[in-house]
């Protein structure tokens, strides 16, 4: 297993999908790069959360190709849930919180493909989702 945390892996995969499917959205690719740096250097999620909501937001990006679209939405949900709760729950480690958020999104009715949800979650926890994006 890689030595990366689930949140970092999710952000890296969001960036990878965008780079592969919509390299013209350099501003969003750069945005995610900053999110990765903010998390790895300062354990900060505020910049990432500002990407959601409003016209022209992260939620307004066009569809990705194939299963990338579903995976991208799944990862956005996990990262938003984590970012929204991070720092608000006393006594829970970031790792435990991310695992909880991942489990909640994996089970959510708005992500209806349970087998794919489980595969995404498993690869995220193993730190190898990026290498397996095109196999899912």
C-alpha positions in Angstrom: 0.0 0.0 0.0 1.2 3.5 -0.8 2.1 6.0 1.8 -0.6 8.5 0.9 -3.8 9.5 2.7 -7.2 9.0 1.2 -8.0 12.7 0.9 -4.7 13.3 -1.0 -5.4 10.3 -3.2 -8.9 11.5 -4.0 -7.6 15.0 -4.9 -4.8 13.6 -7.1 -7.4 11.4 -8.9 -9.7 14.4 -9.5 -6.8 16.2 -11.0 -5.8 13.2 -13.1 -9.3 12.8 -14.5 -9.4 16.5 -15.4 -6.0 16.3 -17.0 -7.0 13.3 -19.1 -10.5 14.3 -20.1 -10.4 18.1 -20.1 -6.9 19.5 -20.2 -8.3 22.8 -21.4 -9.6 23.4 -17.8 -6.1 24.4 -16.7 -7.6 26.7 -14.0 -9.3 23.7 -12.3 -6.3 21.5 -12.7 -4.2 24.2 -11.0 -6.9 24.7 -8.4 -6.7 21.0 -7.4 -2.9 21.2 -7.3 -3.2 24.0 -4.8 -5.7 21.9 -2.8 -3.2 19.0 -2.7 -0.4 21.4 -1.5 -2.7 23.1 1.1 -3.6 19.7 2.5 0.0 18.2 2.5 1.6 21.3 3.9 -0.9 22.8 6.3 -3.8 20.3 6.6 -6.1 23.0 5.1 -9.3 22.4 3.2 -10.8 25.9 2.9 -9.5 26.5 -0.7 -11.0 23.2 -1.9 -14.4 24.0 -0.4 -14.6 27.3 -2.3 -14.7 25.3 -5.5 -18.3 24.2 -4.9 -21.4 26.1 -5.5 -22.4 29.1 -7.7 -22.1 29.6 -11.4 -18.9 28.3 -13.0 -18.1 26.1 -9.9 -16.5 22.7 -9.7 -20.1 21.3 -9.9 -20.6 22.9 -13.4 -17.8 21.1 -15.2 -18.9 19.1 -18.2 -19.1 15.3 -18.2 -16.0 13.2 -18.2 -15.5 10.3 -20.5 -16.9 6.9 -19.7 -16.8 5.8 -16.0 -14.5 8.8 -15.3 -17.7 10.9 -15.0 -19.1 8.7 -12.2 -15.8 8.4 -10.5 -15.3 12.1 -10.7 -18.7 12.8 -9.1 -18.0 10.2 -6.4 -14.6 11.7 -5.5 -16.1 15.2 -5.5 -18.7 14.0 -3.0 -16.1 12.4 -0.8 -13.8 15.4 -0.8 -16.7 17.8 -0.1 -18.0 15.7 2.8 -14.5 15.5 4.3 -13.8 19.2 3.8 -17.1 20.2 5.3 -16.6 18.1 8.4 -12.9 18.5 8.9 -12.1 20.5 12.0 -15.7 20.4 13.2 -15.6 17.0 14.9 -13.6 16.9 18.1 -11.4 13.9 18.8 -11.5 12.3 15.4 -8.4 11.9 13.3 -8.4 13.1 9.6 -7.8 9.5 8.6 -10.8 8.2 10.6 -13.0 11.1 9.3 -12.1 10.4 5.7 -12.8 6.7 6.1 -16.2 7.6 7.6 -16.9 10.1 4.7 -15.8 7.5 2.1 -18.1 4.9 3.7 -21.1 7.3 3.7 -20.6 8.3 0.1 -20.1 4.6 -0.9 -23.5 3.8 0.6 -25.3 6.9 -0.6 -28.4 6.4 -2.8 -27.3 9.2 -5.1 -24.3 7.0 -6.1 -26.4 4.0 -7.2 -23.7 1.6 -8.6 -22.8 -0.3 -5.4 -20.2 -2.6 -7.0 -18.4 0.4 -8.6 -18.7 2.4 -5.4 -17.0 -0.4 -3.5 -14.2 -0.7 -6.1 -13.6 3.1 -6.0 -13.5 3.0 -2.2 -11.2 0.0 -2.1 -8.7 1.5 -4.5 -8.8 4.8 -2.6 -8.0 3.1 0.6 -5.2 1.1 -1.0 -3.8 4.2 -2.6 -3.9 2.9 -6.1 -7.0 4.5 -7.6 -5.1 6.6 -10.0 -3.4 3.5 -11.6 -6.8 1.8 -11.9 -9.0 4.7 -13.1 -9.3 3.2 -16.6 -10.0 -0.3 -15.4 -13.1 0.6 -13.4 
